[in-house]
Amino acid sequence: MANISRIMHFILHGLSTNAIQHPKTVISILAVAVFVSLFFVAQVQMVTSSETFFPEDSVVYNDFKAYQKDFGTDTVFVMVKSENVLEPYVFDYLARLERQLQGLDYVISTSSAAGRVTEKEASSQEALQAAYDSGILEGIIPRRDTALIIVQVPELEQPGAIAVDMEKAIDFVDRPPGVAVEASGGPMLDYQLGMIMGMSMGMMFGVALILMITILYIFFRTIVRGRYLPFLPLMAVTIALAMAFGLMGVLEIPMSMILTGFLSVLIGLGIDYGIQVMTRYEEERSKGLGVDEAIEVSITRMGKAVGLAIVTTLVGFSSMYFANIPDLEYFGMAISIGLVLSYITAIWFIPAVLKLVDKGSSGYQKPAPNALDRILRYTARNSTKHPIFILLLVIGVTFSSAAMYPKVDTLTDFYQYFPQDIQAIRFMEEMRDLTGGTDTISLVIRSDDITSRKTLQEMLTLSDYLQAHEPAVQHTGSLASVLSDGDSLPDNQDILHLIDEMDPAKRRKLVNYPYATLGVIDLTVEHLDGKRLDDALNNIHSSIEFIQPDMDITITGEPLLNNEIGHTMTDGQIRMTLLSFVFVFLAMFLIFGSVVRALIPMAPIIVVIAISGALMWILGIPQTTLSISTNSIILGLGVDYSIHIMHRYKEERENGAEPRDAIQTTISRIGKAIVTSGLTTSGGFAAMMLSPFPLMVWFGIIAFSSILMILLLTLTLLPALLILLDRPGVNYLNYRISSDDNIL
């Protein structure tokens, strides 16, 4: 461990010397790096689909993609609303709009009420009413004030062109008075989400930037001299942000919904390193050291502590690689890259700037104590005076909070992650209401010949059994049910003729014509999630095993995707949390060389994890694909503050200070820097609370609250534990040692 310490000292000494001797060269190198990085920013691709929630080897997701490839097309629903759509002028508008849509590129087929009646019927309100009453318009006119035009389009990686063309076509056709039109569906949703994601990312970053400037002006200005120097950590992290964003393009990390918070989170996290370095620099200057000596001490001393702290932070974010959710893996990778770059700019760029702007003037005066100094002294004094009371209070809160954690719900409906007020989502909710809030589970049938009468009869038998014995199944549909039309199946010689005469768009959803090796049984089920969905899927599997049809069957559909991500989230959170605990403990053990000293920094973290779970339950915030990473993030970030406290406490103890005096000195010297760091970090997460995406808002609330709780416990619980474990007759910490015996 002593070798690691010497290696770190050698590297940091070299960087500080380089910054002192060649400050302009350092700044020039970083300026070129930023310029090159900005070139690659344009290569970052935006992703709005759910594919980033599933790993490449996910059987459930790959089955669904195969189903979409063979049977699926993207569907755009054009909803036409009027007081009474069974009016000739409305049908005339439907016909004109449908013809306009049919002329668009990519459109495979369209279907509307205008195509199900004759021109003569369309000109008579009585005939239209009769057609509606007879059921001819079922599914196309779900109710008297709403008519649908269903447009089938191919699945494209960039659906924006389709969405734009659809909107232009709708605007082009003259609309009768009193008629309203909206379009929604996969392409429209992806297009609208892409636009909102870009605006959301810019807004969150802007808010985070304003918060950083405000916090630095209020708190850090009392630590650092000068009008502009307090904002130097912000400049350093901004450089790191630009380079990290460019590397996302190089590494092909996509910009997904979760990654929209990348910039605001990283600016709050990365600014911490610059704050810590500059705080130590100002302290050394106040002792009378010159610029070069102060840079040397601050980089070699604080740079080592910050470097070790970043290891634990990286552990927290790196654990996201084990979540088995690509979106979280990308988020963890992007943040990890940004943190490393923030550390580099803190220990290389900031010293170079200080060398240029600090002229080494004499008469340096330490800032006078302010309200925050008094609060910190009061906190340190009472934490060391009443350690047992603080410990018992924290234990009580922890156990009561832990009892609420298991009650937090898990949200797996992807559409609930999106802004609920955008047009596409409102439309989809209205469509769900029109269809009774149902979902579709599809059984993909594989057979040598789907069109054989024997295979079709087996499909009918299975469909009838499922509808009779599975309460969740409300309706079934398949090629067999279409051909039978409620009666017996036609003879073999008539089946192929009927399939050949079928509407191509309808046929595509039933059989992979003309190969006829794949077919589908669609099960319309009530909206299910959690255990109810598990039970329904188990019943469907049992029914298939009972019927034992002579064909291969794969069960797929969006409900299965939701079910899969729910289980992945639960397993991923447990796995990430356990691995984070293990890795952070090992890192702490390597850093402090003692089991006791390794466990002390983790005490505040355990408390905050329990309280954050209780807070989620109280506020009604569900677990999401992003919030499951909260425990790992809390572990990585929380230990960061504890390392700074314990590092300085050890330094004071080895200089001969008694435990109580060592804590008082530690809090008074670095307490303001830790508070500033905590506020800037929480500010980065707070910016996410302004996101239009509920997923980001919920995560921002919990992360913001957790960082503030970690800050409070670091300044109260941690000193109490140090006093209890480092008192005469106990001395578990054994801090009266040579600094060469331990990394810190």
N, C-alpha and C positions, 0 to 999 in steps of 0.2 A: 504493500500500500504506500509505503514511503517512496517507492520508485514512481508510482503514479503521480504523487505530489510533485516530485522533482521534474517529471516530464511536463506536467501542466505549467509549473513555474517557468521552465525553459521556453515553452511556446509563448506564454503570455509576456514574458520579458522581451522576447524577440519582436512581438507585435507592438508592444509599447515603444520599444527603441525605434522601430521602423516608423511609427507615427510621429515620434518626436523629431527624428532626423529628416524625414521626407514627407511632411504633412500634405504638400500640394500633390505629390505623386499618388498618395493614398486616395485623396479626394478625386483625382482624375481617373484612377482605375475604377472606382465605384461609379463615377458618372458615365463612363463607357459601358459598364455592366448594365446600368439602368437603361441606357439608350438601346442596347442590343435586346434587352428583355422586352421592351415595349414593342419591338418588331414582332415578337412571338405571341404577344397578347392576342392579336387578331386571330390566331390559330385555335384559340380555346373555343370548343364547340358547346352549344347550349343544348341540353337534353331535357325534354318535358315528359317523356313516357315513364312507365313504371319499371322499365328494364333494369335500371340501376338499383332496384331493390332486391334483385335475385342474382346469385352467382351463375357463371356460365354453365356449371354442371348441374343446375337445379332440374330435376326430373319433371317436377310439376310445371315449371315455367316453360321448359322446352316442349313438353306435351301441348301446352296452350299455344305456343308459337307455331308448332306443326299444324294444329287445328286451324289456326288463323290462315296459314299458308294454303291449306287445302280447301277450306270452306269459307274463310272470312274475307270480307272486304271492309274497308272503313265506311261508315254510314253517316251521312249528313241528314239531319231531320230539319225540314223547313216547316215551321208551324205558322199557319195562317189563322188568325183569330178575327171573329166578327160577332155581332150580336146573334146572327143566325147564318151559318155557312151554307145552309140549304137554300140559297138564293141563286138564281141564274147568273147574276152579275158576279157573284163570288166564284162560281164554277168557271165562268169565262176567264176570270183572273187566274185561277188555278191552271187552266189549260195554257194560257199565254206564258205564265211563269215556268211551267214545266218544260215547254218547248225551248225557252231561253236557257234553262239549265242543261237540257239535253245537248245543246250546242257547245258546251264547254269541253275543253280538253280534259282528259282523265275520267270523265263521267262514264261509268259502265252502263248503268241503267237508272231509270226513274220510275216511280210508281205514285199515283195520286188518285183521288176520287174522280177527277175529270176523265181518267182513262177507263173507268169501270162503268160508265154510263154512255149512252149514245148521245149524239148532238141534239136529237129531238128531246130526250129526257132532260138533258142539261139546260134546256130553255124553258122548262116547266117546273115551277116550285112544287106542284102536286106530285109530279113524277119523281122528283128528287126526294121528297118526303117518303114516297112509297119505296124507293130504293133503299133509303136509310132504315125504314121499318122492316124490310125484308132481310137485312143483314148483309147485303151486297157490299156495303161501304164499311163493314166492321174492320177495325184496325187502322183505317185510313181517316175516318171521322170518329174519333173516340167519344165525342159529345157534340151537341148541336152548335156550340160556339167555337169549335176547334177542328181544323182540317190539317192533314199532314201531307207533305210531299217527301217521299223517302228516296234519297239519292245515294246510289252505291258508287264508291270511288275506290281506286287501289290504295293500298297502304304504302305511303311514301315516307322516307326518312325526314324530308322537309315538307310538312303539310301546309306551310304558310301560303304557297301559291294557290292551292285549292281554296283555302279560306278566303283569300283576297278576291279570287275570281267569283266565288259564290256571293260575296257581299256586293260586288259590282253588278252581277246579273240581277240580283234582287232589287237593287236601286234603279236599274235600267228600265224595268217593266213598270208602267204606270199603275199605280195602286188606287183602287176605288176608295171613296171617303168611308171612314169607319172601319177600314180593314188594317190590321197590324200584322207584321211579319217578323219572325225571328228565325235564325238558323243556328243549329248546334250539332253536336256530335264530335267524334274523335278529332278530325282536322281542325274544327273551329276551337275546340278546347285547347289543343296543343298550341295553336296560334296565339290565342289570348293569354295562355299561361306564359309563353315565351316573352311576350311584350311586358307582362307584369313582372316577371323575374328580373328582367333588365332594369326596370324602373325601381324595383324593390332593392336590388343590390346597391344602386347608386344612392338611394335615399338613406339606407342603413349606414353606408359608409360616410355620407355627409353628416348624419346625426352623430355618429361615433367621433368624427373629426371635431365637431363643435364641442362635444363633451370632453374630449381630451384637452382641447385648448382651454376650456373653462376650468377643469380640474387642475391643470398645470399652473394656470394663472392664480388660482386661489391658494393652492397648497404648496406647489413646488417653488413658487416665487419667493417664499419665505426661507427656502433652503439655499437656493442658488442666486448668486449675484447677477446683476445686469438686467437689461430690458428684454433681451432676446434669448439669452442662454437657457432660461427655464424651458424653452420650447425645443431645445436641441434634441432631446430624446424622441420627440415627435418627428423631427426631420429624419433621424436615423431609422426609425421604424418604417417611415414612408418609403425610404430607399429600399428597405428589405421587402416591403409589400410589392413594389414594382418588379423586383427581381423574381419574387415568388410567383407572381401572376404570369410572368413570362415563362418560367419553368413549367407551369401547368400546361401551357401550349406545347412545349417541347416534349413533356412526358405524356401528352394526350390525356390529361385529366379533364373530364367533361365538367361543364358548369351546370349542375343540376339544382333542384329546388333547395336542397340542404346546403349546397356550396354557395348560395347567394349570400349567406351570412359569413363567408370566409374572411372578407376584408375587415368587417367591423369587429369580428372576434380577434383576428390577428393583431389589429392595431392596439386593442386593449391589452393583449398578452405581451406582445413584443416590446411595448414601450417600457415595461417593467425593468428590463435589463439596462437600458440607458439611464433610468432614474437611479438605480442602485449604484452604477459606476460614477455618475456625476455627484451623488450624495457623498460618496467616500472621497472624491476629489476635492469637494468643497471643504470637507472636514480636515483633510491634510493641509490644504491651503490656509485654513484658519489657525493651524498649529505653527505656521511660519515657514512651511516648506515652499520651495520655488516651484515653478510650473512643471519643469521636467521631473523633479523628484515626486511631486504630487501625482503626476500621471503614472509614473512607475509604480508607486505604492497602490494607487487605486486599481490599476489594471491587474497587478500580480496578486493583491489581496482580495479585492472584491470580484475581480474577474474569475478567480478560482471558485468562490462561493456561488457566483451566478452560473458558472459553467456546470457545477455539480447540481445546482437547482434545475437547470434546463434538462438534465438527464431524467429527473423524475417526471417533469412535465411531458417530455417525449414518451416516457413509458406509458403515461395515461392516454395520450393520443394514439400511440402505436398499438395499444390493445384493441383499437377499433378494427385492426386487420383481422381479428379473430371473431368478429361479429357475424361473418358470413353474409354481410349485406354490402355490396359494392359501393353504394352511396356513402356509407359510413367509412369505408376503407379510403375512398377518395378524399373525404373530409379530413380524416386523420393524416393522410399523406400530405395534403396541401398545407395544413396547419403545421405539421412537423417541419416541412421545408421552410416555411416562413419563420418559425422560431429559431432555427439554426442560423438563418440569414440575419435575423434581428440581433442575435448574440454577436455575430461577426461585426455588424455595423456599430454595435454598442462599444466593443472593445477595440475597434480599429478606426472607425470614422469619427466618433466623438473625441477621442484623444487628439486626432489630427486637427480638428476644428479648434479645440481648446488651445493647442499649441500656437495656432495662428491668431486667435482673438484675445487670449489672455496674455497681456504684455508683462505680467509679473510685477505689477505695481506694488509698492510697499503700503503699509498701513491698512492691510486687510482687516476688516471688522466682521466678527461673527454676528449674524442677525440676532436681534433681541428676541427673547422668548415671547410667544403669543398664546392665544387660547388653546390651540391644539397641543402645544408643549405642556401646558398645565393639565389638560385632560389626560395626556399620556402619563405624566408623572403620577397623577391621582390613580390611574388604572394600575400602574406598576406597583405602587405602594400598597393598594388594597388587595391585589392579587397575591402578593407575597405575605401580607398580614393575615389573610383568611383563606389559605389554600384548601383546607379540608371542607369548608363551607362551599366553596366554588366547585370542588370535586363532587360532593354529594348532590348539589343542585344539577350539575351537568348529567350525572348518572340517572337521576330521576327523569329528566327531560328526555334523555336518550331512550330509556326503556318504554316510556309512554308513547313516544313517537314511533318506535319500531313496531308497536302493536298495530299501527294504522297502515304501515307500508303495504302489507299484502292485500289491502282493500282497494288499491289503485287499479282502475280498469285499463285494459289494453285496447287501443283503437287501431283496427287493421283496414278500415275502409279508406282507400287512397283518396277518394273524392272529398272526404272530410278534412284532408290536409290542405286542400286548396281554398282560396278565398271564396266564401259562400255567396258573395254579392255580384260576382261576375256573371255576364249574360249566359255563358255556356253552362255554368253550374246551376243557375236558377232554372234554365230550360230543362236540364236533366232531372232536377227535382220535380218539376211539373210533369215531365214524362213519367217519372216513377209514380206520381200520384194518379196519373191517368191509367196506368197499367196495374194499379193496385199494389205498388211497392214490391214487385216480384223480381227475382233473379233467374238466371238460366244456367243449369248444369248440363253439359253436353256429354253424351256417351259416343265416342268415336268407334265405329264398327269396322273391323278389318275382315275381309272374306275374299275368297277367290272370285266370287261373283255376287255383288250386292243385289243385283237385279233378279236373281233367281227367286222363284216363288217360295222355296223352302227357307231361304235366308230372310226374306221379307216377312214370312209367317213367324219366324223366331223373334224378329224385331217387334212385331205386334204383340206376341205373347209376353215378352219382357216388359213392354210399355204398359200393357194392361195390368200386369202384376205389380209393377212399381206404383201405378196410380191407385191401386186398390189397397196396398199394404204400407205405403210410406205416406204418413199424414202431411209431410211438408210438400209433396208433389201435387200440384194443382192441375197440371195439364201436361200432356206429352205430344210431341210432334216429330214425324220422321217421313221418309220417302214411303214407307209402308202405309202409314196412316193417310197420306195424301192419295195414294193409289187405291186404297180400300174405300175411302170416303164413308167410313162407318159400316160398310158392308164387307163382303168377302173380297179377297184379292182377285184381280183378273187373271186370266190364263197367261202362261209364259209368253205366248206369241203376241199378246196385246201389251205386255208390260213395257217392252222396249219402245213400241210405237208411242205409248202414252208419255214415257219419259222424254222421247225425242220432240214431242209436241209441247212440252212444258216450257213456261217462261224461263229464259236462261238465268236471270237473276235469282229466281226462286229455286231453280234446279241446282245452281251452284252451292246453295246452302244445305242441300240434302245428299248429294252424291258427287264424287269426283268424275263426272261425265267427261269423256266417253269410256274411261278405263273401268269404271264401276267396281273398284276394289275397296273403296272407302265409303261409308255412310254415316249418318248422324241420327241419334235420338236426342232431341232437345227436351229437357225436363224443366218446366216452369215451376219454380218453387218460391215459397214465401221468403222474404229477406231474413237470412239467418247469419249468426256469427257466434264465435266462441264455442262453448260446449254443445249448443243446439246444432251447429253446423257439423261438428265432429260426429254427433249421433246420427244425423241425416246421412252423412257420407258412409258411415259404418253400415247403416241399414241398406243403402244402395249396393254396397259391396256384398252384403249377405244375400240380398235378393238375386244378384247375378250368380253367386255361387249356388244358390238353391235351384234356379232355373237351368243352369249349366248349358247355355246356348253354344252351338258349334261354331263359334267365331271369337276372335280376339276383341276385347273391349278395353278402351282407355277412357277414364273419367277425367274431364277437364272443365274449364270455365272460370270466370272471374271469382266466383265464391271460393274456389280451391286456391286461387292465388292469395286471397285475403287470409284463408286458413293457414296457408304455408308461411306467410310472412308473420302471422301471429305466433306460431310455434318458433320460428326463427328468432323473433324478437325476444321471446322469453328465454330461450336457450342462450342466445347471444349476450343478453345482459348478465346472466349468471356467469358465463364464461369470461366475459370482459372484466367483470368486477373481481372475480377470483384471481385471474391472471394479473390484474393491476395490483392487487394486494401483494401477491407473491413477488412480482418484479420490483415494486416500490420498496418492499421490505428488504429484498436483496440489495438494492441500490443503497438504501440507508445503512445497511450493515457494512457494505464496502466503504461507504463514506465515513461512518462514525466508528467502525471497528468494534461495536458492542451491541449485543441484542437489546439491552435496555435502552440505549441511546437511539437505536433504530426504531424502537416501538413508540417512543415519546412523540415524534412528529406526526405519527399516524393517529394518535388519540383524538385530536380535533376533527380529523377527517371522518372517523367512524361516527362521531356525534352528528356532523353535518349531513352525512348520507341518511341517517335515520330521520332527522328533522325534515330533510327535503322530501322524503317519501310521505311524511305526515302532511306537509304543506300541499303536495299534489292532491292528496285525498280531500283535504279541507276545501281547496279551491276548485275541485272537480276537474283537475287537469289529468288527462289520460296518458298512459305510456304510448310513445310513438317510435317510429324508426330512428328518430334523432334523440329523444329523451333517454333511451336506454343507455346512451353513452355518458349520461350525466355523472354516474358514480365514478367512472374511470377518469373523467375530466376533473372532478372534485379531488380525487386522489392525487393526480399529477400536479394540479395547481396548488392545492392546500399545503402540500409538503414543501413547496417552494418557499413560502413565507416562514415556515418553521425552520428551514435550513439557515436562513439569514439570521434568525434570532439565536439559534443554537451555535452558529459559527461565531457570532460576536460575543455571546455569553462565554464560550470556551476561551476566546482570546482574552477577555477581561479576567476570567478566573486564573488563567496561566500567568497573568500579569500581577497576581497576588490579591485581587479583590475577593471579598467574602461573597457568598451566594446572593444575599439580598442587595448588596451594593452593585454586584455584577449585573443583576437584572435591571436595577435602576439606570445604570449607565447604558446598558444595551438598548433599552426602550427609549431613553432620551436621545441617543445618538442616531439610531436607525428607525425608530418608531414612525417618524414623519414620512420617511421614504417608503416604508411598508404600507402606511395608510394611503399615501399617494398612489402606489402601485396597485393596491387593492381597489381603490376607487376607479382608476383608469381601466383595470381589467373588468370590473363589474360594469363600467360604462360601455365597454365594447359589447357585452352581452345585453345591456339595457337597450341598445340601439335595435336589437332584434325584436324587441317588444312592439316596435312600430311597423313591423313587416305586415303586409296584407295576408300572408300565409299563416293560418292558425298554428301549424306545425312549428314555425319559427317563433311565434309569440309565446307559446307554452314553454318552449325550451329557453327562451330569453328570460322569462319570469323565474323559472327554477334556477337557472345558472346565475342570474343576477343576485337572487336571494342567497344562494349557497356561497358565493364569493364573499358577500358581506358577513355572513355567519362565520366563515373561515377566518376572516379578518378579526372579528370580535374574539373568537376563541383563541386565536394565535396570541392575542395581547392579554388574555385573561387566564385561560386554562393552561396554556403552555408554561407561563411563569410559575403558576401554582404547582405544576408537576415538577418543574426544575427545583423548586424550593423543597418539596417533599422528598425528592430523591437525591438531593445533594446537600443534606444537612449533616451536622456532626453525628457520628455514630452510625450513619447509613452510607452516604457517599457512594451510591451505585454508579455515579457518572465518572468518578475518578478523573477529574479534570486537571489535577495538578501534575501534568505530564509534559514531556518535551514535545514541541510541535512536530518533530520529525517522526513521532510514533503514530501519527494518524493523518489521514488525508486532510482533514480540516484542522 
